[in-house]
Amino acid sequence: MRQWLRRQFNGAYERTLRRELGNGPAHVAIIQDGNRRYARSHGDDEPEGHREGAKTTERVLDWCDEAGVEELTLYTFSTENFDRPADELEPLFDLIESKLYEFADAERVHDSEVRICAIGQTDRLPDRLREAIDYAEGETGDYDGFRLNIALAYGGRAELLAAARDVARDVEAGELSASDVSLDAVDERLCRRPARDVDLIIRTGGDERTSNFLPWHANGNEAAVYFCAPYWPEFSKVDFLRGLRTYESREKSWQRTRTERAVALVRSAAETELAEAKTVAGRLREQLPSAGAEEVVAELERQGDGSDVERKTETVEFAD
């Protein structure tokens, strides 16, 4: 009975969240944290947690499709993960390898024209895993319906360092002038980069940090961040929709802030114009015949009586 009530409540809550959502993020990036802790909490070994997490990943792909998300990046294996013991790494590499082949051959991937891409220092991965990456990218490389980025052997600081070194080498070789070093020049040198900037980062497992994940495409874009407590295998559709709501709330807040700043700027400019008009009026009183001066002064003060300020303000608020 209790489980039935919980399902009913979750279903109702999910429908409520969906009604609250409008235009969601184009690019969602997820830090899939908590697989090992989930396994330990259930008395299992770490590989079982990773296998359960892989099931969540498949569900998230469906949720992204329903929500109109165009790109998903999954933090699957970081450069720091190489420090884990071999008896954990090998089963994890086995799982990633099998899932890459499975996704690359899945009908729904081809029906939805999903392009699979690996980002990170993939040359550090075992040969068999690099072969699986090549297969998945080769089978889906012509698609543009949805982009799925798998972050493997990925570290944000290492990525930026490598791009900086590439820029320095090109400048030293005379292939790039120092004055031409720009955001685009750095972006072009990032390793196997995502197609677009990140709008929303989701992290499961309870930790509130982004862990060196996509600093250029997420932090540089001031992406919204949603932290949630469930371990990755327990991550639900309600949790996903809450993340989308966090993004939309942030966007609405930004819109209000931009509107308020624009209104303040218009008012400030209008007040400055009015002050200058009064200064000119004072000088005219001294230089023109009294009748003519008073007529000009009255016209200047009429132009600066505040009505233009209101009209400009209304225009800004409507346009935003």
N, C-alpha and C positions, 0 to 999 in steps of 0.2 A: 504493500500500500504506500509506504513511504517513498519507494523508488518511482511509483506511478505519479505521485504528487510532485516529486522533483522534476520528472520529465514534463509534466503539464506546465509547471512554473517556468522551466527553462524555455519551453516552446513559446509561451506567452511573452516572456521577456525578450526572446530573440525577435519576435514579430514587432515588439515595441521599438527595439533598437533599429530595426530595418526601416521603420517609418520615420525615425528621426534623422536618417542619413540622406544626404543629397549627393552632390558630386564628390566622390571619394578620391583618394590619392592615386596617381598613375603608377608610382613605383614604391613598393613596400619591401623593406629589408628586415629579415628576422634572424635574431640570435637564438638558436635552438638550444637553450640551456636546460640542464636537469636530467638528461638521459641516465647518467650513472647514478644519481641520487634516487631517481625513480626506481631503478633496478634494485638498489640496496634496500629501499623502503619496502620492497616486495620480496626480499630474500633471494633475489636473483643475482647473477653475475652481470658485469657491465655490458657485455654484448647483447644481452636480452633487452636492456634499456634502449640501446641503439636501434634494435629491430622494431621495438614498439614506437620509437620516435619516427622511424621511416613511414609507419602507417599514418601518423599525424601529418607528415609532409604531403602525402597523397591527398588527404582531405583538404589541406590548405589550398592546394592547386584548384580544387573545385570551388572553394569559397572565393578565391580571387577571381575566377571566371564569372561567378554570380555577381560580384561587386563591381565588375568593370575595371579591375586592376590590370594594367598593361605589362607590368614587369615585376618580377619577384626575385629577390636575391636571398639565398639561404647561407648563413655562416655555418658551414658543415665541418670544416677542419681548419684550425688556425696553425700558424707557424709554431706557436707554443705547444700545440698538441703533440709535436714530435717527441717531446720529453716524456710522454707516457710509456709505460712498460710495453714490451713487444707482444706479450700475451693479450693485451687489449688492442694494440694497433692493428695487428694482422686481421682479427675478425672484423674490425671496423673498415679496413681497406677492402676486405671481401664483400662487405655489405654495400659500400659505396660503388664498387665495381659492378656488382650484380644489378643494382638499382639504375645505374647509368645505361646498361644494356637493356634493362626492362623498359625504362622510359623511352629510350630511342626506338624501340620496337612496338610501343603501345599504340593501339588504334586511336585512342582519344588524343594522344599527342599529335598525331598526323592530321586527324580531323580538325583539331583546333589550331593547327599550324604553329605549334610551340617550338621556338628555337632554344636549344639547350647550349649554354656557354659555361665554360669553367673560367674563373678568375683567380689569380694568385700565382705563386711561384710553383707552377705545376711540374717544372723540371726536377723538383725535389721529391716527387712522388715515385713510388715503385713503377717499373715499366708496365706491368699489367694494368695498373690504374690509368696510366697515361694513354695506353691503347684503348681503354674503355672511353676515355674522354674524347679521343680522336674519332671513335666510332659514333658517339652520340652527337658530336658537333657536325660530323660529316653527314649524318642521316637527316639532320634538321636545319642545316645551315642556310637553306633557301627560304625558310619560313619567317614571317613577320607578324603573325597573329598575336603571339604572346611571347615574352622573353623570360626564360628561367635561367638565372645565373647561380651556379654552384660555386661558392667560395671555398677553394681547396688550397691548403698550404698558404693561406692568406694572412697578411699582417699589414695594417694600414700604414704604420710608420716605415716599414721596409719598402712599401710601394712608393711612398713619397720620396724616400731617400734615393731609390733607384731612378725615379724621374728626374730628381735634382742632378744626379750624376750624369744622366744622359744629356741634360741641358748644358752642363758645364763642359762635357766632352765636345758637343757640337759647337759651342762658342769658341773653345780652344782650337778646334779644327777649322774654324772660319766658315762653317756651314750655317751658323746662326749668329747674328750680331747681338750684342748685349742689349741694345735698345729694342730688339724684337722679342725679348723674353717676356711672354705674356701668359695670361691664364690659359689660352688655347694651346700655347707651346708646351706648357706643363701637362695639360689634359691629354694631349696627343701621345705623351710618353708614359702614361700610366699603363701598367700591364693588364692587358685583356680587360679593359674597363667596361662598366655597365653602359647601356645605351643612353640613359638619362639620369639626372640627379635624383637622389632619394627624397621622397616626401615624408615617409614614416618609417621609423625603426620600432620594431616590437622585440622585447626581450622577455623570455619566460624564465621560470626558476627562482624568482624573487630578488635577484641581484639588480641594483639600480646603477648600472654603468654600461657604457657602449663598447668597452673592451677592444679598442684599436680597430674598430670596424668601419670601413669606408669613410675615413676622415675627410677626404676631398669631396666626395659626392653626397655625403649626409651632413656632417658638421658644417662644411662649407656652404651648404644650401639651407642651414638652420632647420633641418628636418624635425618634425614632431617626434617625440619619443614616448612609447607606452611600455611601462614595466608591469608585469603581472606575476603573481605567485605560482601558478601551476607549473609543474615540470612539463617539459616539451611533450611527452607522451600523453599528458592529461589536458593539453591545450584544446579548448573547445571553440565551437563556432561563436558562442557568446563572447568569449575572450577576444576573438578576432574582430568582431563587430565593435566591441568596446574600443579596440585600438583604432579603428576607422573613425569612431566618434571623437576620440582624442584629437585626431588630425583635423577633423572638421571644426571642432571647438577652437583650436589654435588658429585656423584660417579665419574664422569669424572674428576672433579677437584682433588679429592683424588688420583685418579690414576696418574695424572700428578705430583702431589706432591710426591707420593711414588717413581715414576720414577726418578724425579730430585734428591731426597735424596739418592737413590741407586747409581746413577751416581756419585754424589758428594763423596759418601763413597768410591767407587771404585777408583776414581781419587786420593782421599786423601791417600788411602792405597798404591797406586802405587807410588805416590810422596814420601811417607815415605820409601818405598823399595829402590827407586832410591837414596834418601839421604843416606841411610845406605850403599848402594853399593859404593857410592863415598867415604864414611868414610873408608870402608874396603880397597878400592883401595889406599887411601892415606897411610894406614898402610903397605900395601904390598910393596909399593915403597921403604919403609924404610927397610923392612925385607928380600926381595928376591933379587936375582941377577937382574941387571937392565933389561936384555932381558926378563927373565921370568916374572918379575913384570909388564912390559909393556904389555905383551901378556895377562896376567890375567886381568889387568885393562881394556884393550880394550874389552875383552869378557864381563866383568861386565857392562861396559857402553853400550855395544850393547844390552844386555838383558834389560837394563833400559832406552832404547831410546824413550819410549812412545808408541811403537807399541802395547805392551800388554795392555796399558791403553785403547787404542781405541777399541781393540778387546773385552775387558771386558765390556766396556761401551755399545758397540753395542749389546752384549749378554743380558745385563740387560734390555735395552730398548725393545728388541724384546720379551723377556720373559714376561715383564709386560704388 
